[in-house]
Amino acid sequence: MTVVLQPGRATLADLEQIWRDGRAVRLDPSARPAVDLAAAHVAAAANGDAGLYGVNTGFGKLASVKIAPKDTATLQRNLILSHCCGVGEPLDRAATRLMMVLKLLSLGRGASGVRWEVIALIEAMLEAGVTPVVPSQGSVGASGDLAPLAHMTAVMIGAGEAIYGGERLAGGDALKMAGLTPVVLGPKEGLALINGTQFSTALALIGLFEAWTNAAASLVISTLSTDAIMGSTAPLQPEIHTLRGHRGQIEVADLMRAIMEGSEIRESHREGDTRVQDPYCIRCQPQVLGAAVDLLRFAGSTLEIEANAVTDNPLVLGEGRIVSGGNFHAEPVAFAADQIALAVAEIGAIAQRRVALMVDPTLSHDLPPFLTPDPGLNSGYMIAEVTTAALMSENKHLATPCSTDSTPTSANQEDHVSMAAHGARRLLRMNANLSVILGVEALCAAQGIEFRAPLKTSGPLQAVIGRLRGVASALKEDRYLAPDIEAASALVRSGAFAAAAEIGSFKV
């Protein structure tokens, strides 16, 4: 099924569905008149006497070099080929397709000066499954994501490489096999395609979508951990959180309280419990996860705006004015990526402390050491906890802001850059790390709950344990644990824990 998008109005929900489901995308035909008008203005300017950047001049530091009208097509082709300097592992298919969709949205605003033919080719590639091979490294997030977008555009002109039918082929061959024809780029069209923040924004969006999935899993699993160590639900009382007023904190506390409702374990220690307060990793869960939720919402609002933005240069403005600006600078995306990174790192940091709490017999309220029924002969989850510590530490380092870094490029013409590209790319690794931390926490928490038998946890949490036990049995004696950890983290990534607890969505 093809999704029809209106430029300027795509939502985060639209983009997440496209990313997850691999849908083909077309622009609403109502966008075409503005696109055609801007292209006509660029065509007229290309034949004029005035030097206009990207239309009839060189690029970057070479902007003062005038290009003859007969050479404009060669200029654009040379631009693409010369900018195909990306390195590293290619983006996966879903990320590349999302990047292409974002480029469609940008071009469809009618300020880039490209012909509808260019837009139609991107649409056709998405529909036919021609996916350019786009290396993941090489952009500094200013003057556009030049190298990655050049690799995308190279396929459009019959060069580069693409995946089609499961095979990696020369770009021209992939187009031919799909029944598509390469485009000959007109004035400014190559620049319009490689100027822009679509690579950085696509990866930041994926980082956001995965962070939401991890945050929802964390809410459920942390509640399981609370019951496993016989933690108090008193800190979840609504009055505490309304007195502070933060939306995320209030919502997290409400959901945790609802999920734990009816737990026999909780009811068993309301009276006579000698512990006055639980450690912060239990008591302050709404404050920490809630703050992360609020941060993800803020970053999401920035990325939704950016996904609909025109970010190439120069732009065709009212009355046909072609004006150079700096919308290609990805500072908003870099800031959003840094915010997501902070949220991901902190969700993992507090989760790791809950794992450490559960395996420590001095803190876990009578659970056996390392959650094994026969400690000494068996090590239980001892080293699984060490793994979570390693990943937590790695995420802390990865969360160091990228937006505060810059280095001059292009002979100092581009003298301040955002570093949004790798700021967004690192989110994929961070979310993968977080899913493992949460998977281990789920294993430990389920084991802890089962040690409380015959007391039972709440109905929603029993459903969560049942889902986990479908892929990883209880740890009665030491065994090869890596498959259990991978299976549990896969459940985190799939959204299965949140679904089992029926918590719904708290994104908006």
C-alpha positions as CSV (number, residue, x, y, z in Angstrom):
1,M,0.0,0.0,0.0
2,T,1.3,3.4,-1.0
3,V,1.3,6.3,1.5
4,V,0.4,9.7,0.1
5,L,2.1,12.5,2.0
6,Q,1.4,16.2,1.9
7,P,4.7,18.2,2.1
8,G,4.8,20.2,5.3
9,R,2.3,18.0,7.1
10,A,4.0,14.6,7.7
11,T,3.7,13.5,11.3
12,L,6.0,11.4,13.4
13,A,3.4,8.6,13.3
14,D,3.4,8.7,9.5
15,L,7.2,8.5,9.3
16,E,7.4,5.7,11.9
17,Q,4.9,3.6,10.0
18,I,6.7,4.1,6.7
19,W,10.0,3.2,8.4
20,R,8.7,0.1,10.1
21,D,6.5,-1.2,7.3
22,G,8.6,-0.3,4.3
23,R,5.7,1.4,2.6
24,A,6.0,3.1,-0.8
25,V,5.4,6.8,-0.7
26,R,4.1,9.4,-3.1
27,L,3.6,13.1,-2.7
28,D,0.1,14.5,-2.9
29,P,-0.4,15.9,-6.5
30,S,-1.4,19.2,-5.0
31,A,2.3,19.9,-4.4
32,R,3.1,19.9,-8.1
33,P,2.2,23.4,-9.2
34,A,4.6,25.0,-6.7
35,V,7.3,22.5,-7.7
36,D,6.8,23.3,-11.4
37,L,6.8,27.1,-10.8
38,A,10.1,27.0,-8.8
39,A,11.7,24.8,-11.5
40,A,10.7,27.3,-14.2
41,H,12.3,30.1,-12.2
42,V,15.6,28.1,-11.9
43,A,15.6,27.3,-15.7
44,A,15.2,31.0,-16.5
45,A,18.0,32.0,-14.1
46,A,20.3,29.4,-15.6
47,N,20.1,31.2,-18.9
48,G,20.6,34.6,-17.4
49,D,23.7,36.7,-17.0
50,A,23.7,36.9,-13.2
51,G,25.8,34.4,-11.3
52,L,23.5,32.3,-9.0
53,Y,25.0,29.8,-6.6
54,G,24.3,26.2,-7.6
55,V,22.6,27.3,-10.8
56,N,25.4,28.6,-13.0
57,T,28.4,28.7,-10.6
58,G,30.8,26.3,-9.0
59,F,30.3,25.1,-5.4
60,G,31.6,26.0,-2.0
61,K,34.9,27.9,-2.3
62,L,34.5,27.8,-6.1
63,A,31.2,29.7,-6.0
64,S,32.8,32.7,-7.9
65,V,33.5,30.6,-11.0
66,K,30.8,31.2,-13.6
67,I,29.5,28.2,-15.6
68,A,28.3,28.5,-19.2
69,P,24.7,27.4,-19.9
70,K,25.9,24.5,-22.1
71,D,27.8,23.0,-19.2
72,T,25.2,23.1,-16.5
73,A,24.2,19.4,-16.9
74,T,27.9,18.4,-16.7
75,L,28.3,20.6,-13.6
76,Q,25.5,18.9,-11.8
77,R,26.7,15.4,-12.7
78,N,30.3,16.2,-11.7
79,L,28.9,17.6,-8.4
80,I,27.3,14.2,-7.6
81,L,30.2,12.0,-8.6
82,S,32.8,14.2,-6.8
83,H,30.7,14.1,-3.6
84,C,30.4,10.3,-3.5
85,C,33.1,10.1,-0.8
86,G,31.2,8.2,1.9
87,V,32.8,5.4,3.8
88,G,31.8,2.8,6.4
89,E,29.0,0.3,6.6
90,P,26.0,1.0,4.4
91,L,22.8,2.1,5.9
92,D,20.2,-0.6,6.2
93,R,17.3,-0.6,3.7
94,A,14.7,0.9,6.0
95,A,16.9,3.8,7.0
96,T,17.8,4.6,3.4
97,R,14.2,4.5,2.3
98,L,13.3,6.9,5.2
99,M,16.0,9.3,4.0
100,M,14.5,9.2,0.5
101,V,11.1,9.9,1.9
102,L,12.4,12.9,3.8
103,K,14.0,14.2,0.6
104,L,10.7,13.9,-1.2
105,L,9.0,15.9,1.5
106,S,11.7,18.6,1.3
107,L,11.6,18.9,-2.5
108,G,7.8,18.8,-2.5
109,R,7.6,22.1,-0.7
110,G,8.3,23.9,-4.0
111,A,11.3,25.9,-3.0
112,S,14.2,23.8,-4.3
113,G,13.7,24.4,-8.0
114,V,13.8,20.8,-9.2
115,R,11.5,19.4,-11.9
116,W,8.7,17.0,-11.0
117,E,10.6,14.4,-13.0
118,V,13.2,14.2,-10.2
119,I,10.5,13.7,-7.5
120,A,8.8,11.1,-9.7
121,L,12.0,9.0,-10.0
122,I,12.5,8.9,-6.2
123,E,8.8,7.8,-5.8
124,A,9.3,5.1,-8.4
125,M,12.5,3.8,-6.8
126,L,10.6,3.5,-3.5
127,E,7.8,1.7,-5.2
128,A,10.0,-0.6,-7.2
129,G,12.4,-1.4,-4.3
130,V,15.5,0.2,-5.7
131,T,17.5,1.1,-2.6
132,P,20.8,3.0,-3.1
133,V,23.9,1.8,-1.2
134,V,24.6,4.7,1.1
135,P,27.8,4.6,3.3
136,S,27.1,5.7,6.9
137,Q,30.1,7.9,7.4
138,G,31.3,11.1,5.8
139,S,28.9,13.9,6.7
140,V,29.6,16.6,9.2
141,G,26.0,17.8,9.2
142,A,26.4,21.2,7.5
143,S,26.2,22.3,3.9
144,G,23.9,19.3,3.9
145,D,24.6,15.6,4.4
146,L,26.6,15.9,1.2
147,A,28.3,12.5,0.9
148,P,25.4,10.2,1.9
149,L,22.9,12.1,-0.2
150,A,25.4,12.1,-3.2
151,H,25.4,8.3,-3.0
152,M,21.6,8.3,-3.1
153,T,21.6,10.7,-6.1
154,A,24.3,8.7,-7.9
155,V,21.9,5.9,-8.5
156,M,19.3,8.4,-9.9
157,I,21.8,9.3,-12.6
158,G,22.7,5.7,-13.4
159,A,25.9,5.6,-11.3
160,G,26.7,4.3,-7.8
161,E,25.3,1.1,-6.4
162,A,21.9,-0.1,-5.3
163,I,20.2,-3.1,-3.8
164,Y,17.4,-4.5,-6.0
165,G,15.8,-7.9,-5.7
166,G,18.2,-8.8,-2.9
167,E,21.3,-8.2,-5.0
168,R,23.9,-5.4,-4.9
169,L,24.2,-4.0,-8.4
170,A,25.5,-1.1,-10.3
171,G,23.0,1.8,-10.0
172,G,22.3,1.9,-13.7
173,D,21.7,-1.8,-13.8
174,A,19.3,-1.7,-10.9
175,L,17.2,1.0,-12.5
176,K,17.1,-0.8,-15.8
177,M,16.0,-4.1,-14.1
178,A,13.3,-2.2,-12.3
179,G,12.1,-0.6,-15.6
180,L,13.3,2.9,-14.6
181,T,15.3,5.5,-16.5
182,P,18.1,7.6,-15.0
183,V,17.5,11.3,-14.8
184,V,19.7,13.9,-16.5
185,L,20.1,16.6,-13.8
186,G,19.2,20.1,-14.8
187,P,20.4,23.4,-13.2
188,K,20.6,23.2,-9.4
189,E,19.0,19.8,-9.2
190,G,22.1,17.9,-8.1
191,L,22.7,20.5,-5.4
192,A,19.1,20.4,-4.3
193,L,19.4,16.6,-3.9
194,I,22.6,16.6,-1.9
195,N,22.0,19.8,0.1
196,G,19.8,19.0,3.1
197,T,19.7,17.2,6.5
198,Q,17.7,14.1,5.4
199,F,20.5,11.6,6.3
200,S,20.9,13.1,9.8
201,T,17.2,13.5,10.3
202,A,16.4,10.0,9.2
203,L,18.9,8.4,11.6
204,A,17.7,10.8,14.4
205,L,14.1,9.8,13.8
206,I,15.0,6.1,14.0
207,G,16.9,6.8,17.2
208,L,13.8,8.4,18.5
209,F,11.5,5.6,17.5
210,E,13.7,3.0,19.1
211,A,14.2,5.1,22.2
212,W,10.4,5.2,22.6
213,T,10.2,1.4,22.4
214,N,13.0,1.1,25.0
215,A,11.3,3.6,27.3
216,A,8.0,1.8,27.2
217,A,9.8,-1.5,28.0
218,S,11.7,0.1,30.8
219,L,8.6,1.3,32.4
220,V,7.2,-2.2,32.5
221,I,10.4,-4.0,33.4
222,S,11.2,-1.5,36.2
223,T,7.8,-2.3,37.7
224,L,8.7,-6.0,37.6
225,S,12.0,-5.2,39.4
226,T,10.2,-3.2,42.0
227,D,8.0,-6.2,42.9
228,A,10.9,-8.6,42.7
229,I,12.8,-6.8,45.5
230,M,9.6,-6.1,47.4
231,G,9.8,-2.4,46.8
232,S,7.3,0.1,48.0
233,T,4.6,1.7,45.8
234,A,4.2,4.6,48.2
235,P,6.5,6.8,46.0
236,L,4.0,6.3,43.2
237,Q,1.2,8.1,44.9
238,P,-0.2,10.7,42.5
239,E,-0.1,13.6,44.9
240,I,3.7,13.4,45.0
241,H,4.0,13.8,41.2
242,T,1.3,16.4,40.7
243,L,3.0,18.6,43.3
244,R,6.0,18.7,41.0
245,G,4.0,19.0,37.8
246,H,6.1,17.3,35.1
247,R,3.9,15.5,32.6
248,G,6.2,12.6,32.0
249,Q,6.8,12.0,35.7
250,I,3.1,12.0,36.4
251,E,2.3,9.6,33.6
252,V,5.1,7.1,34.4
253,A,3.9,7.0,38.1
254,D,0.3,6.5,37.0
255,L,1.2,3.6,34.7
256,M,3.5,1.9,37.2
257,R,0.9,2.1,39.9
258,A,-1.7,0.6,37.5
259,I,0.6,-2.2,36.4
260,M,1.3,-3.2,40.0
261,E,-2.3,-3.1,41.1
262,G,-3.3,-6.4,42.7
263,S,0.1,-7.8,43.4
264,E,0.1,-10.2,46.3
265,I,3.8,-9.6,46.7
266,R,3.2,-5.9,47.3
267,E,0.4,-6.5,49.7
268,S,2.5,-9.0,51.7
269,H,4.9,-6.3,53.0
270,R,2.8,-3.2,53.6
271,E,3.0,-3.8,57.3
272,G,6.1,-4.6,59.3
273,D,8.6,-3.9,56.6
274,T,11.7,-2.6,58.4
275,R,13.0,-0.7,55.4
276,V,12.1,3.0,55.6
277,Q,13.0,3.9,52.0
278,D,14.0,2.1,48.8
279,P,17.2,3.0,46.9
280,Y,16.8,5.7,44.3
281,C,16.8,3.3,41.4
282,I,13.4,2.1,42.8
283,R,12.1,5.2,44.5
284,C,12.9,7.7,41.8
285,Q,11.9,5.8,38.7
286,P,9.1,8.2,37.7
287,Q,11.4,11.2,38.2
288,V,14.1,9.7,35.9
289,L,12.1,7.9,33.3
290,G,9.5,10.7,33.3
291,A,12.2,13.2,32.6
292,A,13.5,11.1,29.8
293,V,10.0,10.8,28.3
294,D,9.7,14.6,28.4
295,L,13.1,15.0,26.7
296,L,12.1,12.5,23.9
297,R,8.9,14.5,23.3
298,F,10.9,17.7,23.0
299,A,13.3,16.1,20.6
300,G,10.5,14.6,18.6
301,S,8.8,18.0,18.1
302,T,12.1,19.3,16.7
303,L,12.5,16.3,14.3
304,E,8.9,16.5,13.1
305,I,9.5,20.1,12.1
306,E,12.8,19.2,10.4
307,A,11.3,16.3,8.5
308,N,8.9,18.7,6.8
309,A,11.5,21.4,6.3
310,V,13.2,22.7,3.1
311,T,16.9,22.4,3.9
312,D,18.8,22.9,0.6
313,N,20.4,26.0,-0.8
314,P,19.8,28.3,-2.5
315,L,16.0,28.5,-2.2
316,V,13.4,29.8,-4.7
317,L,11.4,32.3,-2.7
318,G,8.4,34.5,-3.6
319,E,8.4,36.2,-6.9
320,G,11.0,33.9,-8.2
321,R,13.8,35.2,-6.0
322,I,16.7,32.7,-5.7
323,V,18.5,33.4,-2.4
324,S,21.4,31.7,-0.7
325,G,20.8,30.9,3.0
326,G,21.9,28.3,5.5
327,N,19.0,25.9,6.1
328,F,21.3,23.0,5.4
329,H,23.0,23.5,8.7
330,A,21.8,20.6,10.9
331,E,22.2,22.2,14.3
332,P,18.5,21.5,15.3
333,V,19.0,17.8,14.4
334,A,22.3,17.7,16.3
335,F,20.7,19.1,19.4
336,A,17.8,16.7,19.1
337,A,20.1,13.8,18.7
338,D,22.1,14.8,21.8
339,Q,18.9,15.1,23.8
340,I,17.8,11.6,22.7
341,A,21.3,10.3,23.6
342,L,21.0,11.7,27.1
343,A,17.6,10.1,27.6
344,V,18.8,6.7,26.4
345,A,21.9,6.8,28.5
346,E,19.9,7.7,31.7
347,I,17.2,5.1,31.1
348,G,20.1,2.5,30.9
349,A,22.0,3.9,33.9
350,I,19.1,3.5,36.3
351,A,18.1,0.2,34.8
352,Q,21.6,-1.1,35.4
353,R,21.4,-0.1,39.1
354,R,18.2,-2.1,39.4
355,V,20.0,-5.2,38.0
356,A,22.8,-4.6,40.5
357,L,20.3,-4.3,43.3
358,M,18.6,-7.6,42.4
359,V,21.8,-9.7,42.3
360,D,23.2,-8.3,45.6
361,P,21.9,-10.3,48.6
362,T,22.6,-7.4,50.9
363,L,20.2,-5.2,49.0
364,S,17.6,-7.5,47.4
365,H,15.5,-8.3,50.4
366,D,16.2,-12.0,50.8
367,L,16.7,-12.9,47.2
368,P,19.5,-15.5,46.8
369,P,23.0,-14.2,45.7
370,F,23.0,-13.5,41.9
371,L,19.5,-15.0,41.7
372,T,20.5,-18.6,41.6
373,P,19.0,-21.3,43.8
374,D,22.4,-22.8,44.5
375,P,24.9,-20.0,44.8
376,G,28.6,-21.0,44.9
377,L,28.2,-24.0,42.6
378,N,26.4,-21.7,40.3
379,S,27.1,-18.0,39.4
380,G,23.6,-17.2,38.2
381,Y,23.3,-13.7,36.7
382,M,26.7,-12.5,38.1
383,I,28.3,-11.8,34.7
384,A,25.0,-10.8,33.0
385,E,25.1,-7.9,35.5
386,V,28.7,-7.2,34.5
387,T,27.6,-7.0,30.9
388,T,24.9,-4.4,31.7
389,A,27.6,-2.4,33.5
390,A,29.8,-2.5,30.4
391,L,27.0,-1.4,28.1
392,M,25.8,1.3,30.5
393,S,29.4,2.7,30.6
394,E,29.6,2.6,26.8
395,N,26.4,4.5,26.5
396,K,27.6,7.2,28.9
397,H,30.6,7.8,26.7
398,L,28.5,7.8,23.6
399,A,26.1,10.3,25.1
400,T,28.9,13.0,25.1
401,P,27.3,15.9,23.1
402,C,28.2,15.9,19.4
403,S,26.6,19.3,18.7
404,T,29.4,21.1,20.7
405,D,32.0,19.8,18.3
406,S,32.9,21.6,15.0
407,T,35.8,21.7,12.5
408,P,36.2,23.9,9.5
409,T,35.8,22.2,6.1
410,S,35.9,23.2,2.4
411,A,38.8,25.6,2.6
412,N,37.1,27.4,5.6
413,Q,34.0,28.3,3.6
414,E,32.1,25.9,5.8
415,D,33.7,26.9,9.1
416,H,31.1,25.8,11.6
417,V,29.4,22.4,11.3
418,S,26.9,20.6,13.4
419,M,28.2,17.0,13.5
420,A,24.5,15.9,13.4
421,A,25.2,12.9,11.2
422,H,27.3,10.9,13.7
423,G,25.4,12.4,16.5
424,A,22.3,10.7,15.1
425,R,24.1,7.5,13.9
426,R,25.4,6.7,17.4
427,L,21.8,6.5,18.6
428,L,21.4,3.2,16.8
429,R,24.2,1.7,18.8
430,M,23.0,3.2,22.1
431,N,19.5,1.9,21.7
432,A,20.9,-1.6,20.9
433,N,22.9,-1.4,24.1
434,L,19.9,-0.2,26.1
435,S,17.7,-3.1,24.8
436,V,20.3,-5.6,26.2
437,I,20.5,-3.8,29.6
438,L,16.7,-4.0,29.8
439,G,16.6,-7.6,28.6
440,V,18.9,-8.6,31.4
441,E,16.9,-6.7,33.9
442,A,13.8,-8.5,32.7
443,L,15.5,-11.9,33.2
444,C,16.6,-10.9,36.7
445,A,13.3,-9.4,37.7
446,A,11.3,-12.5,36.5
447,Q,13.7,-14.7,38.4
448,G,13.2,-12.6,41.5
449,I,9.4,-12.7,41.2
450,E,9.5,-16.5,40.9
451,F,11.5,-16.7,44.1
452,R,8.6,-15.0,45.9
453,A,6.3,-17.9,45.3
454,P,3.6,-18.8,46.3
455,L,3.0,-15.1,46.4
456,K,2.1,-13.8,42.9
457,T,2.7,-10.5,41.2
458,S,0.0,-8.5,39.4
459,G,-1.9,-9.8,36.4
460,P,-0.2,-7.5,33.9
461,L,3.2,-8.5,35.3
462,Q,2.3,-12.2,35.2
463,A,1.6,-11.7,31.5
464,V,5.0,-10.1,31.0
465,I,6.7,-13.0,32.7
466,G,4.8,-15.4,30.6
467,R,5.9,-13.7,27.5
468,L,9.5,-13.8,28.6
469,R,9.3,-17.5,29.6
470,G,8.2,-18.3,26.1
471,V,11.8,-17.5,25.0
472,A,13.9,-18.0,28.1
473,S,13.2,-20.5,30.9
474,A,13.9,-19.9,34.6
475,L,17.6,-20.2,35.5
476,K,17.8,-23.2,37.8
477,E,21.5,-24.0,37.2
478,D,24.2,-22.3,35.2
479,R,23.9,-22.6,31.4
480,Y,25.1,-20.8,28.3
481,L,23.3,-17.5,28.8
482,A,24.0,-15.5,25.7
483,P,20.9,-16.8,23.8
484,D,18.7,-15.9,26.8
485,I,20.0,-12.4,26.8
486,E,19.6,-12.0,23.0
487,A,16.0,-13.4,23.2
488,A,15.1,-11.1,26.0
489,S,16.6,-8.0,24.3
490,A,14.7,-9.0,21.1
491,L,11.5,-8.8,23.1
492,V,12.4,-5.4,24.3
493,R,13.1,-4.2,20.7
494,S,9.8,-5.7,19.5
495,G,7.7,-3.9,22.0
496,A,6.4,-7.2,23.4
497,F,6.8,-6.3,27.1
498,A,4.7,-3.1,26.7
499,A,2.1,-5.0,24.7
500,A,1.9,-7.8,27.3
501,A,1.3,-5.2,30.1
502,E,-1.2,-3.4,27.9
503,I,0.2,0.0,28.8
504,G,-0.7,1.5,25.4
505,S,1.3,4.5,24.2
506,F,2.6,7.5,26.1
507,K,4.4,9.2,23.2
508,V,2.2,12.2,22.4
